[in-house]
Amino acid sequence: MNDIDKAIEEAKADMLPFESWERLPGETGAAFFAFCAFRDLGLDRNIRKAIESVEKDVSVQGKKYRVWRNWAAQFRWRERAADFDRYTEKLKQTEFRKTIEAQGEKQREVTGKMLDVVKKKLDTMNPAELTQGNLSEWVQTAIKAEREAAGLVSPNEKKEPVQGELNFVSDFNGV
């Protein structure tokens, strides 16, 4: 590759969007393979562990170390691996957010069905058969579940006192 071609490649690399953990211009297949072994080890990565992950022969490991160390410096392995770590963490967070949103949707669907069942039951019941306690408990349970699913209240918030239940306020302790 002559100087003009090299300059064109460098200019393209500067202008085009590029993920740093992809193969770099001028990086050989062997050097990129070594980088991938290093990158894929995670946060406790180092060159020796990367070599050990792909080469079981101890005598060969020692020979590769110097070559891999030079590649690591030349091709900025630590920086590129850190970029890769940030990228994969963003992907994980996006997936986690999608999972939470899907769970919330399922919970809202279930609580909606609960309220529908309560409504149907109330429509078909003889009002004389209803006790105040049953009615209140059904409605409170369905509304609480729906509000939690909608994110309007936390499931760990202080629960409302139940009719007939004695609650002592901390200000009156010892009186």
N, C-alpha and C positions, 0 to 999 in steps of 0.2 A: 504494500500500500504506500503510495507516494504522499508527499506532504499535503497536496491539494485534497486528495481523497480523505486523508486524516482530518483536515480542517473541516471538510464538509460533514463528516460523521460527527465531529464534536459539535458543530453548529446545529445539526439535526437533534442531537441529544439534548442540547440546551433549549431548543424551541418546542419539541414535542413532549406531551405529557408522558411521564415515565415513572414507573414504580422502582425505587432504588434497589429492591431485592430481586428484580429480574436480572437476567444476564446482561452485563455491561459490555459496551463496545470494547473489543480487544481482550475480553476475558475468555480464556479457552474453555472448552467443555469440561476438562479435568478441574480447572480452577473453580468453575461454577458448581460442579458436583461437590467439591470440597466445601464451598460456601454453603450450599444447601444442607449438608450434613451438620455444619456449624449452626446455621440458622434454626434448624429444626430441633435443636436440643433444648430450647427454651431459655429461661432466665439464668440458669446455672451453667450456661454454655462456656466452653473454652476449647482451645485448639486440640489439646490432648484428648479430651472426651470425644471430640468430633472424629478424630482419627481412629480412636478405639471403636467407635460405633460402626465404622465401615471396614476396618482392617483388624483381624484377630491375631495375625502373626506379629509378635512383639518386635522381632528384628526389623520388620518392614515399617512398623510404627515410628521407630526412631529415625529412619531415613526420610520419612514423609514430613516429620515435624518442621524442619527448617524450610522446606518448600511451601508448606501450608502457612507458616508464619509470614513468609514473604508475600504470599498471595493475600493474606489477611490485611497486611499493611497497604499493599498496592491497591487493593480493591475495596478498602474501607469496610471490612466485614462487620465490625462492631456497630458502626453507624447504620448500615443497611439492615442488620438484624434488629436493631432498635426500631427502625422504621416499620419493619415487618411486624414486630410485637405490637406497636401502636395500631397498625392496620387491623390485625386479627382481633385485638381488644375491642375496637370499634364495631367489628362484625358481630362479636359475641354480645355486645351491649344492644345492638339493633335487634338481634334475634331474641334476647331476653325481654326487651320491650314488647316485641310482637307477641311473645308467649303470655305476658301479663295482660295485654289487651285482649287476647283471645279468651283467657280465663275469665276476665271481667265480663265479657260478652256472654259466656256460658252461664255465669252466675246471675246475670240480669235476666236471661231467658228462664232459668229455673225459678227465680223469685217471681217473675211475671206469671208463670204457670201456677205457682203456689197461690198467688192472689186470685187467679181465675178459679181455682178449685174452691177457695174460701167463698168467693162470690157465688158460685153455683150451689155450694152447700147452703149458703144463707138463703138463696132464692128458693130452694126446695124444702127447707126445714120449716117446721111449724114454729112460729115465734115462741110459743109457750114452752117448747122443748129446750130453748136456748137458755143457758145460764149466763149471767153477766161475766163470770170468770172465763168461761170458754170463749165467748165472743171477743172479749178484750185480749186474751192470750193469743188467739189466732191472728187478729189484726196487728197486734204489736210485733209478733214474730215475723209476719210477712213484710210489714213496713220496715222493720229493722234490717232484715236481710236485703231488701231492695235498696235501702239507703247505703248499706255497706258496699254492695255490689257497684253502686253508682259512685262510690268514693266520697259520699257526703259526710260519713262518720267513720271513725276507726273501729274495727271490731273489738279493740281493747279499751274503749272508753268506758267510763263508769256506767254500770247498768242501772236502769231505772228501778226504783223500789216496786215490789209486787204488792198488790193490795193485801192487807192483813199481815205483811211482813214488818217486823220491827227493825228499824235502822237507827243507829246511834251516831250522831254527828260528833266528830272529834272534839269540838269546842265544849261539849257537855260531859266529856269523860271525867269521872271522879265526882260528879255532882250528886 
